[in-house]
Amino acid sequence: MFKPFEQGDQSSAIYDLTLENQVDCVSLYGNLQITKDQAGLKAAKALQSFINEVVMVLEAQSLPEQIERKPEQEIENPFL
């Protein structure tokens, strides 16, 4: 796993849930099924650990009310 908000353009995954890191944003997207078994517990703890680290980093800083982010631009797929 990566350190939130450090060294942008890193990513990690918890099964099919992608965690993407940038210096001003952390994105989570995809699918994560937390089943009622040991595998589900492991996935839930991994997600909890990551979110706890994100919160810890944010709480340790003086944050603005809101930042301005440039909208993501779609890039034409060269394979189509």
C-alpha positions, 0 to 999 in steps of 0.5 A: 500500500502507498502513503496517502497524498505522497508521490502521486500516480500510485495505485493499489488494490483490495481485490477489485477495489482500486485505490489511487493516489495523487498529491491532492486526492485519493480515489477509490473505485471498483467493487469490493464484496466483504463476505461474512468469512475470514476472507471478508474480514481480511478485506475489511481490515485492509480497507479500514487500515487504509481509510484510517491512514487517510484520516490520520494524514488529513487530521495532521494538516491545516486544511483549506475549506475546499481545493480546486481540482482540474476536471479529468480529461478523457483521452481517446482510446488509440486501440479502437 
